[in-house]
Amino acid sequence: MEHEEQADRMEEDAERMEEHSEQLGERIDDVQDDWEHKEQDPAVPGARPGPGEDEKPVPGVNADEDVVSEEGGP
């Protein structure tokens, strides 16, 4: 009987973990949707537009861009 009780507990744990996984997936989707809406709203500070939109690169922000020294040169 002990093995059956342990198997039942493990099945309950697996069901609970699956439910938590589904809830987490829904939360991730909600956060992604929220971020996409914020990217489209120019009033939201820090939400960068997507690639291809009128955006000037900021030197030193991305690793593949030139780093600007204090004197203004690379």
Residue, then its C-alpha position, 0 to 999 in steps of 0.5 A: m500500500e505504501h507504494e500506491e500512496q507514494a504513486d498517488r502523491m507523485e501524480e498529484d504533484a505532477e498535476r500541480m506542477e503542470e497547472h503552475s506551468e500553464q499559469l506561468g505560461e499565461r503570465i509570460d504571454d500577458v507580460q509580452d503583450d503588455w510590453e508590445h503595447k508599451e513599445q507602441d506608446p511614445a509616452v512610456p519612457g524606456a520602451r524602445p521601438g522595434p528594429g527598423e523604426d526611426e531610431k538613431p543608435v547610441p554609441g557604446v550601448n551595443a557591443d558592436e557599436d563604436v565606444v565614444s570617449e569623453e572627448g567625443g571621439p572613438 
